Amino acid sequence: AAIEFLLVGKKISESFELAKQHNKMDLHGASLGENGTNEDYLAVAEYYEQQGNFNLCGEFYFKGERYGKALSTYLYKCTDPHVDKAIQIVAEARNDSLTHTLLNFLVG
């Protein structure tokens, strides 16, 4: 409840730190919803990367518009590649380099 309260009060960094201290980043990330800034999402992504939770790491890199990091996380760091999410990233990013990365992954 305190994490959500801090977010409602636009105290994003305090909410992040509290979530980190109490292992409640899932609540912080969910409460950000679509209202966070790229920096907010990237902080959550980096937290999950340090924790080794690459599924959520990729999700927050994607939300933070770090498409290259999200794509490489989904394709190369997850135990099972998430091709469906990789395709979604490439479609949104509309970046030739990312498209080629995905195609190279798919054709081996």
N, CA, C and O atoms as CSV, one atom per row, in Angstrom:
chain,resi,resn,atom,element,x,y,z
A,1,ALA,N,N,0.819,-1.193,0.000
A,1,ALA,CA,C,0.000,0.000,0.000
A,1,ALA,C,C,0.863,1.257,0.000
A,1,ALA,O,O,0.518,2.246,-0.648
A,2,ALA,N,N,1.985,1.229,0.722
A,2,ALA,CA,C,2.858,2.395,0.783
A,2,ALA,C,C,3.479,2.680,-0.583
A,2,ALA,O,O,3.644,3.838,-0.967
A,3,ILE,N,N,3.820,1.623,-1.309
A,3,ILE,CA,C,4.410,1.782,-2.640
A,3,ILE,C,C,3.425,2.473,-3.568
A,3,ILE,O,O,3.787,3.412,-4.276
A,4,GLU,N,N,2.184,2.010,-3.564
A,4,GLU,CA,C,1.156,2.618,-4.408
A,4,GLU,C,C,0.883,4.057,-3.981
A,4,GLU,O,O,0.700,4.938,-4.821
A,5,PHE,N,N,0.857,4.286,-2.680
A,5,PHE,CA,C,0.618,5.631,-2.156
A,5,PHE,C,C,1.707,6.592,-2.635
A,5,PHE,O,O,1.413,7.717,-3.040
A,6,LEU,N,N,2.955,6.149,-2.588
A,6,LEU,CA,C,4.050,6.996,-3.062
A,6,LEU,C,C,3.923,7.279,-4.555
A,6,LEU,O,O,4.203,8.392,-5.001
A,7,LEU,N,N,3.508,6.290,-5.322
A,7,LEU,CA,C,3.341,6.508,-6.757
A,7,LEU,C,C,2.220,7.491,-7.051
A,7,LEU,O,O,2.344,8.337,-7.938
A,8,VAL,N,N,1.125,7.379,-6.306
A,8,VAL,CA,C,0.013,8.323,-6.487
A,8,VAL,C,C,0.490,9.737,-6.191
A,8,VAL,O,O,0.074,10.693,-6.845
A,9,GLY,N,N,1.370,9.862,-5.197
A,9,GLY,CA,C,1.925,11.159,-4.834
A,9,GLY,C,C,3.096,11.581,-5.703
A,9,GLY,O,O,3.786,12.550,-5.383
A,10,LYS,N,N,3.332,10.867,-6.798
A,10,LYS,CA,C,4.410,11.166,-7.758
A,10,LYS,C,C,5.799,11.085,-7.117
A,10,LYS,O,O,6.725,11.778,-7.538
A,11,LYS,N,N,5.934,10.248,-6.115
A,11,LYS,CA,C,7.219,10.010,-5.449
A,11,LYS,C,C,7.796,8.706,-6.007
A,11,LYS,O,O,7.922,7.708,-5.297
A,12,ILE,N,N,8.140,8.743,-7.290
A,12,ILE,CA,C,8.540,7.544,-8.014
A,12,ILE,C,C,9.822,6.939,-7.437
A,12,ILE,O,O,9.885,5.733,-7.201
A,13,SER,N,N,10.836,7.765,-7.211
A,13,SER,CA,C,12.107,7.213,-6.734
A,13,SER,C,C,11.972,6.630,-5.331
A,13,SER,O,O,12.614,5.630,-5.010
A,14,GLU,N,N,11.144,7.247,-4.495
A,14,GLU,CA,C,10.925,6.709,-3.151
A,14,GLU,C,C,10.189,5.369,-3.227
A,14,GLU,O,O,10.501,4.436,-2.487
A,15,SER,N,N,9.218,5.288,-4.122
A,15,SER,CA,C,8.486,4.045,-4.312
A,15,SER,C,C,9.420,2.941,-4.812
A,15,SER,O,O,9.348,1.800,-4.356
A,16,PHE,N,N,10.287,3.293,-5.743
A,16,PHE,CA,C,11.252,2.338,-6.284
A,16,PHE,C,C,12.166,1.807,-5.182
A,16,PHE,O,O,12.374,0.599,-5.070
A,17,GLU,N,N,12.703,2.703,-4.380
A,17,GLU,CA,C,13.614,2.299,-3.302
A,17,GLU,C,C,12.908,1.421,-2.277
A,17,GLU,O,O,13.478,0.437,-1.806
A,18,LEU,N,N,11.680,1.768,-1.931
A,18,LEU,CA,C,10.907,0.966,-0.985
A,18,LEU,C,C,10.631,-0.426,-1.555
A,18,LEU,O,O,10.738,-1.430,-0.851
A,19,ALA,N,N,10.279,-0.470,-2.827
A,19,ALA,CA,C,10.022,-1.750,-3.490
A,19,ALA,C,C,11.284,-2.600,-3.515
A,19,ALA,O,O,11.227,-3.812,-3.307
A,20,LYS,N,N,12.410,-1.970,-3.767
A,20,LYS,CA,C,13.689,-2.670,-3.795
A,20,LYS,C,C,14.029,-3.243,-2.409
A,20,LYS,O,O,14.451,-4.393,-2.289
A,21,GLN,N,N,13.842,-2.439,-1.387
A,21,GLN,CA,C,14.160,-2.864,-0.014
A,21,GLN,C,C,13.295,-4.031,0.451
A,21,GLN,O,O,13.760,-4.896,1.193
A,22,HIS,N,N,12.052,-4.052,0.018
A,22,HIS,CA,C,11.100,-5.054,0.510
A,22,HIS,C,C,10.767,-6.129,-0.525
A,22,HIS,O,O,9.815,-6.892,-0.362
A,23,ASN,N,N,11.573,-6.174,-1.597
A,23,ASN,CA,C,11.372,-7.176,-2.649
A,23,ASN,C,C,9.937,-7.147,-3.191
A,23,ASN,O,O,9.290,-8.186,-3.327
A,24,LYS,N,N,9.459,-5.947,-3.493
A,24,LYS,CA,C,8.101,-5.749,-4.011
A,24,LYS,C,C,8.117,-5.014,-5.351
A,24,LYS,O,O,7.225,-4.219,-5.648
A,25,MET,N,N,9.143,-5.293,-6.154
A,25,MET,CA,C,9.260,-4.595,-7.429
A,25,MET,C,C,8.090,-4.930,-8.348
A,25,MET,O,O,7.717,-4.122,-9.198
A,26,ASP,N,N,7.506,-6.129,-8.180
A,26,ASP,CA,C,6.344,-6.481,-8.990
A,26,ASP,C,C,5.204,-5.495,-8.753
A,26,ASP,O,O,4.516,-5.099,-9.693
A,27,LEU,N,N,5.009,-5.105,-7.511
A,27,LEU,CA,C,3.958,-4.139,-7.176
A,27,LEU,C,C,4.285,-2.757,-7.727
A,27,LEU,O,O,3.415,-2.076,-8.270
A,28,HIS,N,N,5.532,-2.351,-7.588
A,28,HIS,CA,C,5.956,-1.046,-8.113
A,28,HIS,C,C,5.778,-0.999,-9.632
A,28,HIS,O,O,5.220,-0.042,-10.168
A,29,GLY,N,N,6.255,-2.032,-10.315
A,29,GLY,CA,C,6.151,-2.075,-11.779
A,29,GLY,C,C,4.717,-2.093,-12.252
A,29,GLY,O,O,4.359,-1.395,-13.201
A,30,ALA,N,N,3.887,-2.895,-11.589
A,30,ALA,CA,C,2.468,-2.961,-11.965
A,30,ALA,C,C,1.771,-1.640,-11.690
A,30,ALA,O,O,0.912,-1.218,-12.463
A,31,SER,N,N,2.133,-0.983,-10.596
A,31,SER,CA,C,1.497,0.286,-10.240
A,31,SER,C,C,1.916,1.410,-11.174
A,31,SER,O,O,1.163,2.363,-11.378
A,32,LEU,N,N,3.123,1.305,-11.748
A,32,LEU,CA,C,3.528,2.298,-12.747
A,32,LEU,C,C,2.590,2.247,-13.945
A,32,LEU,O,O,2.252,3.275,-14.531
A,33,GLY,N,N,2.177,1.035,-14.297
A,33,GLY,CA,C,1.279,0.870,-15.439
A,33,GLY,C,C,1.857,1.503,-16.678
A,33,GLY,O,O,3.010,1.257,-17.032
A,34,GLU,N,N,1.070,2.307,-17.329
A,34,GLU,CA,C,1.505,3.028,-18.527
A,34,GLU,C,C,1.840,4.487,-18.205
A,34,GLU,O,O,2.030,5.296,-19.113
A,35,ASN,N,N,1.911,4.818,-16.925
A,35,ASN,CA,C,2.122,6.205,-16.507
A,35,ASN,C,C,3.558,6.540,-16.169
A,35,ASN,O,O,3.852,7.679,-15.808
A,36,GLY,N,N,4.468,5.572,-16.277
A,36,GLY,CA,C,5.856,5.823,-15.954
A,36,GLY,C,C,6.585,6.496,-17.106
A,36,GLY,O,O,6.116,6.510,-18.244
A,37,THR,N,N,7.740,7.051,-16.780
A,37,THR,CA,C,8.614,7.602,-17.813
A,37,THR,C,C,9.559,6.502,-18.274
A,37,THR,O,O,9.645,5.448,-17.643
A,38,ASN,N,N,10.260,6.739,-19.358
A,38,ASN,CA,C,11.240,5.765,-19.822
A,38,ASN,C,C,12.261,5.474,-18.724
A,38,ASN,O,O,12.666,4.327,-18.536
A,39,GLU,N,N,12.673,6.511,-18.002
A,39,GLU,CA,C,13.642,6.335,-16.928
A,39,GLU,C,C,13.088,5.441,-15.819
A,39,GLU,O,O,13.817,4.623,-15.258
A,40,ASP,N,N,11.813,5.595,-15.505
A,40,ASP,CA,C,11.177,4.746,-14.486
A,40,ASP,C,C,11.217,3.287,-14.911
A,40,ASP,O,O,11.573,2.412,-14.122
A,41,TYR,N,N,10.850,3.030,-16.159
A,41,TYR,CA,C,10.831,1.662,-16.663
A,41,TYR,C,C,12.240,1.070,-16.748
A,41,TYR,O,O,12.441,-0.112,-16.472
A,42,LEU,N,N,13.209,1.899,-17.130
A,42,LEU,CA,C,14.579,1.406,-17.246
A,42,LEU,C,C,15.157,1.039,-15.886
A,42,LEU,O,O,15.917,0.077,-15.775
A,43,ALA,N,N,14.804,1.797,-14.851
A,43,ALA,CA,C,15.259,1.455,-13.498
A,43,ALA,C,C,14.719,0.092,-13.081
A,43,ALA,O,O,15.438,-0.707,-12.480
A,44,VAL,N,N,13.464,-0.170,-13.396
A,44,VAL,CA,C,12.862,-1.463,-13.069
A,44,VAL,C,C,13.524,-2.569,-13.896
A,44,VAL,O,O,13.800,-3.650,-13.376
A,45,ALA,N,N,13.775,-2.305,-15.167
A,45,ALA,CA,C,14.432,-3.290,-16.032
A,45,ALA,C,C,15.812,-3.658,-15.486
A,45,ALA,O,O,16.173,-4.834,-15.431
A,46,GLU,N,N,16.570,-2.655,-15.088
A,46,GLU,CA,C,17.912,-2.907,-14.557
A,46,GLU,C,C,17.848,-3.682,-13.246
A,46,GLU,O,O,18.699,-4.532,-12.983
A,47,TYR,N,N,16.847,-3.393,-12.430
A,47,TYR,CA,C,16.659,-4.149,-11.192
A,47,TYR,C,C,16.441,-5.632,-11.523
A,47,TYR,O,O,17.098,-6.508,-10.961
A,48,TYR,N,N,15.516,-5.891,-12.437
A,48,TYR,CA,C,15.221,-7.277,-12.795
A,48,TYR,C,C,16.421,-7.951,-13.474
A,48,TYR,O,O,16.627,-9.153,-13.311
A,49,GLU,N,N,17.192,-7.200,-14.216
A,49,GLU,CA,C,18.382,-7.773,-14.842
A,49,GLU,C,C,19.382,-8.215,-13.771
A,49,GLU,O,O,19.975,-9.289,-13.873
A,50,GLN,N,N,19.561,-7.390,-12.759
A,50,GLN,CA,C,20.460,-7.757,-11.656
A,50,GLN,C,C,19.951,-8.967,-10.890
A,50,GLN,O,O,20.739,-9.744,-10.350
A,51,GLN,N,N,18.635,-9.126,-10.845
A,51,GLN,CA,C,18.036,-10.255,-10.143
A,51,GLN,C,C,18.018,-11.527,-10.995
A,51,GLN,O,O,17.724,-12.613,-10.495
A,52,GLY,N,N,18.335,-11.384,-12.280
A,52,GLY,CA,C,18.321,-12.538,-13.175
A,52,GLY,C,C,16.938,-12.900,-13.685
A,52,GLY,O,O,16.736,-13.992,-14.216
A,53,ASN,N,N,15.979,-11.987,-13.526
A,53,ASN,CA,C,14.620,-12.220,-14.019
A,53,ASN,C,C,14.514,-11.566,-15.398
A,53,ASN,O,O,14.060,-10.430,-15.534
A,54,PHE,N,N,14.944,-12.314,-16.412
A,54,PHE,CA,C,15.069,-11.732,-17.746
A,54,PHE,C,C,13.734,-11.550,-18.456
A,54,PHE,O,O,13.628,-10.705,-19.345
A,55,ASN,N,N,12.721,-12.313,-18.092
A,55,ASN,CA,C,11.403,-12.096,-18.689
A,55,ASN,C,C,10.887,-10.703,-18.339
A,55,ASN,O,O,10.461,-9.954,-19.218
A,56,LEU,N,N,10.926,-10.362,-17.055
A,56,LEU,CA,C,10.457,-9.034,-16.642
A,56,LEU,C,C,11.437,-7.943,-17.047
A,56,LEU,O,O,11.029,-6.821,-17.347
A,57,CYS,N,N,12.711,-8.261,-17.056
A,57,CYS,CA,C,13.722,-7.305,-17.520
A,57,CYS,C,C,13.410,-6.869,-18.952
A,57,CYS,O,O,13.404,-5.675,-19.253
A,58,GLY,N,N,13.153,-7.834,-19.827
A,58,GLY,CA,C,12.831,-7.522,-21.218
A,58,GLY,C,C,11.565,-6.706,-21.345
A,58,GLY,O,O,11.486,-5.789,-22.163
A,59,GLU,N,N,10.575,-7.040,-20.534
A,59,GLU,CA,C,9.306,-6.299,-20.567
A,59,GLU,C,C,9.516,-4.818,-20.243
A,59,GLU,O,O,8.960,-3.949,-20.914
A,60,PHE,N,N,10.310,-4.536,-19.224
A,60,PHE,CA,C,10.507,-3.143,-18.832
A,60,PHE,C,C,11.483,-2.407,-19.736
A,60,PHE,O,O,11.375,-1.191,-19.891
A,61,TYR,N,N,12.434,-3.115,-20.336
A,61,TYR,CA,C,13.249,-2.467,-21.372
A,61,TYR,C,C,12.360,-2.070,-22.552
A,61,TYR,O,O,12.537,-1.004,-23.142
A,62,PHE,N,N,11.411,-2.931,-22.885
A,62,PHE,CA,C,10.476,-2.634,-23.969
A,62,PHE,C,C,9.636,-1.413,-23.623
A,62,PHE,O,O,9.500,-0.504,-24.442
A,63,LYS,N,N,9.070,-1.380,-22.415
A,63,LYS,CA,C,8.266,-0.230,-21.995
A,63,LYS,C,C,9.090,1.054,-21.980
A,63,LYS,O,O,8.576,2.136,-22.262
A,64,GLY,N,N,10.374,0.921,-21.646
A,64,GLY,CA,C,11.268,2.082,-21.604
A,64,GLY,C,C,11.857,2.439,-22.954
A,64,GLY,O,O,12.735,3.296,-23.049
A,65,GLU,N,N,11.377,1.787,-23.990
A,65,GLU,CA,C,11.777,2.034,-25.375
A,65,GLU,C,C,13.255,1.784,-25.631
A,65,GLU,O,O,13.858,2.417,-26.498
A,66,ARG,N,N,13.831,0.869,-24.882
A,66,ARG,CA,C,15.180,0.373,-25.158
A,66,ARG,C,C,15.009,-0.920,-25.935
A,66,ARG,O,O,15.231,-2.019,-25.427
A,67,TYR,N,N,14.606,-0.747,-27.182
A,67,TYR,CA,C,14.205,-1.877,-27.999
A,67,TYR,C,C,15.333,-2.883,-28.228
A,67,TYR,O,O,15.098,-4.091,-28.200
A,68,GLY,N,N,16.540,-2.401,-28.451
A,68,GLY,CA,C,17.666,-3.299,-28.672
A,68,GLY,C,C,17.947,-4.167,-27.459
A,68,GLY,O,O,18.177,-5.369,-27.590
A,69,LYS,N,N,17.927,-3.558,-26.275
A,69,LYS,CA,C,18.149,-4.310,-25.029
A,69,LYS,C,C,17.011,-5.299,-24.806
A,69,LYS,O,O,17.246,-6.441,-24.413
A,70,ALA,N,N,15.789,-4.867,-25.053
A,70,ALA,CA,C,14.642,-5.756,-24.873
A,70,ALA,C,C,14.751,-6.955,-25.812
A,70,ALA,O,O,14.545,-8.096,-25.398
A,71,LEU,N,N,15.072,-6.690,-27.069
A,71,LEU,CA,C,15.176,-7.763,-28.054
A,71,LEU,C,C,16.268,-8.754,-27.679
A,71,LEU,O,O,16.031,-9.962,-27.687
A,72,SER,N,N,17.449,-8.269,-27.352
A,72,SER,CA,C,18.533,-9.196,-27.013
A,72,SER,C,C,18.229,-9.954,-25.724
A,72,SER,O,O,18.623,-11.112,-25.581
A,73,THR,N,N,17.536,-9.317,-24.791
A,73,THR,CA,C,17.155,-10.007,-23.558
A,73,THR,C,C,16.205,-11.145,-23.871
A,73,THR,O,O,16.406,-12.266,-23.404
A,74,TYR,N,N,15.178,-10.876,-24.652
A,74,TYR,CA,C,14.196,-11.920,-24.981
A,74,TYR,C,C,14.797,-13.053,-25.802
A,74,TYR,O,O,14.422,-14.212,-25.623
A,75,LEU,N,N,15.721,-12.734,-26.695
A,75,LEU,CA,C,16.245,-13.766,-27.575
A,75,LEU,C,C,17.407,-14.544,-26.970
A,75,LEU,O,O,17.530,-15.747,-27.201
A,76,TYR,N,N,18.260,-13.878,-26.199
A,76,TYR,CA,C,19.508,-14.507,-25.792
A,76,TYR,C,C,19.672,-14.743,-24.293
A,76,TYR,O,O,20.493,-15.569,-23.895
A,77,LYS,N,N,18.920,-14.047,-23.458
A,77,LYS,CA,C,19.097,-14.218,-22.016
A,77,LYS,C,C,18.030,-15.086,-21.374
A,77,LYS,O,O,18.295,-15.734,-20.361
A,78,CYS,N,N,16.846,-15.113,-21.931
A,78,CYS,CA,C,15.774,-15.935,-21.377
A,78,CYS,C,C,16.081,-17.404,-21.647
A,78,CYS,O,O,16.669,-17.744,-22.674
A,79,THR,N,N,15.683,-18.266,-20.725
A,79,THR,CA,C,15.947,-19.694,-20.917
A,79,THR,C,C,15.226,-20.235,-22.150
A,79,THR,O,O,15.758,-21.096,-22.851
A,80,ASP,N,N,14.045,-19.747,-22.410
A,80,ASP,CA,C,13.316,-20.058,-23.631
A,80,ASP,C,C,13.118,-18.751,-24.382
A,80,ASP,O,O,12.475,-17.839,-23.861
A,81,PRO,N,N,13.652,-18.637,-25.586
A,81,PRO,CA,C,13.485,-17.388,-26.331
A,81,PRO,C,C,12.003,-17.027,-26.507
A,81,PRO,O,O,11.165,-17.898,-26.741
A,82,HIS,N,N,11.709,-15.777,-26.395
A,82,HIS,CA,C,10.339,-15.284,-26.547
A,82,HIS,C,C,10.210,-14.619,-27.915
A,82,HIS,O,O,10.260,-13.395,-28.038
A,83,VAL,N,N,10.046,-15.439,-28.920
A,83,VAL,CA,C,9.997,-14.947,-30.284
A,83,VAL,C,C,8.782,-14.059,-30.497
A,83,VAL,O,O,8.862,-13.071,-31.226
A,84,ASP,N,N,7.660,-14.394,-29.873
A,84,ASP,CA,C,6.462,-13.570,-30.034
A,84,ASP,C,C,6.694,-12.152,-29.522
A,84,ASP,O,O,6.268,-11.187,-30.157
A,85,LYS,N,N,7.356,-12.021,-28.395
A,85,LYS,CA,C,7.639,-10.688,-27.864
A,85,LYS,C,C,8.697,-9.987,-28.705
A,85,LYS,O,O,8.648,-8.770,-28.883
A,86,ALA,N,N,9.648,-10.750,-29.218
A,86,ALA,CA,C,10.671,-10.172,-30.082
A,86,ALA,C,C,10.045,-9.585,-31.345
A,86,ALA,O,O,10.441,-8.513,-31.801
A,87,ILE,N,N,9.075,-10.288,-31.901
A,87,ILE,CA,C,8.379,-9.792,-33.091
A,87,ILE,C,C,7.626,-8.502,-32.758
A,87,ILE,O,O,7.617,-7.564,-33.555
A,88,GLN,N,N,7.007,-8.458,-31.604
A,88,GLN,CA,C,6.288,-7.253,-31.173
A,88,GLN,C,C,7.246,-6.063,-31.039
A,88,GLN,O,O,6.913,-4.944,-31.430
A,89,ILE,N,N,8.422,-6.311,-30.491
A,89,ILE,CA,C,9.421,-5.245,-30.336
A,89,ILE,C,C,9.843,-4.720,-31.698
A,89,ILE,O,O,9.872,-3.509,-31.919
A,90,VAL,N,N,10.169,-5.627,-32.610
A,90,VAL,CA,C,10.627,-5.229,-33.939
A,90,VAL,C,C,9.537,-4.455,-34.669
A,90,VAL,O,O,9.823,-3.478,-35.360
A,91,ALA,N,N,8.294,-4.888,-34.517
A,91,ALA,CA,C,7.182,-4.192,-35.173
A,91,ALA,C,C,7.023,-2.772,-34.643
A,91,ALA,O,O,6.784,-1.842,-35.415
A,92,GLU,N,N,7.154,-2.602,-33.338
A,92,GLU,CA,C,6.990,-1.265,-32.770
A,92,GLU,C,C,8.193,-0.371,-33.050
A,92,GLU,O,O,8.034,0.818,-33.326
A,93,ALA,N,N,9.387,-0.936,-32.982
A,93,ALA,CA,C,10.602,-0.134,-33.150
A,93,ALA,C,C,10.803,0.331,-34.587
A,93,ALA,O,O,11.326,1.420,-34.825
A,94,ARG,N,N,10.389,-0.495,-35.544
A,94,ARG,CA,C,10.579,-0.183,-36.970
A,94,ARG,C,C,12.029,0.232,-37.256
A,94,ARG,O,O,12.310,1.296,-37.809
A,95,ASN,N,N,12.920,-0.660,-36.853
A,95,ASN,CA,C,14.348,-0.405,-36.976
A,95,ASN,C,C,14.959,-1.559,-37.770
A,95,ASN,O,O,14.835,-2.723,-37.390
A,96,ASP,N,N,15.619,-1.218,-38.875
A,96,ASP,CA,C,16.179,-2.251,-39.753
A,96,ASP,C,C,17.192,-3.141,-39.034
A,96,ASP,O,O,17.228,-4.350,-39.260
A,97,SER,N,N,18.005,-2.552,-38.179
A,97,SER,CA,C,19.013,-3.322,-37.455
A,97,SER,C,C,18.363,-4.368,-36.548
A,97,SER,O,O,18.824,-5.508,-36.477
A,98,LEU,N,N,17.309,-3.981,-35.868
A,98,LEU,CA,C,16.609,-4.931,-35.003
A,98,LEU,C,C,15.906,-6.009,-35.814
A,98,LEU,O,O,15.856,-7.170,-35.407
A,99,THR,N,N,15.366,-5.621,-36.956
A,99,THR,CA,C,14.735,-6.595,-37.844
A,99,THR,C,C,15.753,-7.644,-38.290
A,99,THR,O,O,15.458,-8.838,-38.296
A,100,HIS,N,N,16.943,-7.196,-38.660
A,100,HIS,CA,C,17.990,-8.124,-39.092
A,100,HIS,C,C,18.445,-9.022,-37.941
A,100,HIS,O,O,18.724,-10.203,-38.145
A,101,THR,N,N,18.520,-8.465,-36.743
A,101,THR,CA,C,18.889,-9.278,-35.576
A,101,THR,C,C,17.890,-10.407,-35.374
A,101,THR,O,O,18.274,-11.554,-35.146
A,102,LEU,N,N,16.612,-10.076,-35.459
A,102,LEU,CA,C,15.571,-11.086,-35.291
A,102,LEU,C,C,15.634,-12.132,-36.408
A,102,LEU,O,O,15.554,-13.333,-36.150
A,103,LEU,N,N,15.776,-11.666,-37.636
A,103,LEU,CA,C,15.835,-12.604,-38.769
A,103,LEU,C,C,17.044,-13.540,-38.644
A,103,LEU,O,O,16.933,-14.739,-38.902
A,104,ASN,N,N,18.189,-12.993,-38.251
A,104,ASN,CA,C,19.382,-13.821,-38.075
A,104,ASN,C,C,19.165,-14.861,-36.984
A,104,ASN,O,O,19.616,-16.000,-37.109
A,105,PHE,N,N,18.482,-14.477,-35.927
A,105,PHE,CA,C,18.180,-15.422,-34.849
A,105,PHE,C,C,17.274,-16.539,-35.361
A,105,PHE,O,O,17.486,-17.712,-35.055
A,106,LEU,N,N,16.275,-16.167,-36.134
A,106,LEU,CA,C,15.296,-17.153,-36.601
A,106,LEU,C,C,15.865,-18.146,-37.607
A,106,LEU,O,O,15.489,-19.318,-37.618
A,107,VAL,N,N,16.769,-17.667,-38.445
A,107,VAL,CA,C,17.338,-18.568,-39.452
A,107,VAL,C,C,18.585,-19.290,-38.928
A,107,VAL,O,O,19.114,-20.182,-39.592
A,108,GLY,N,N,19.040,-18.912,-37.764
A,108,GLY,CA,C,20.132,-19.620,-37.114
A,108,GLY,C,C,21.455,-19.169,-37.567
A,108,GLY,O,O,22.474,-19.680,-37.102
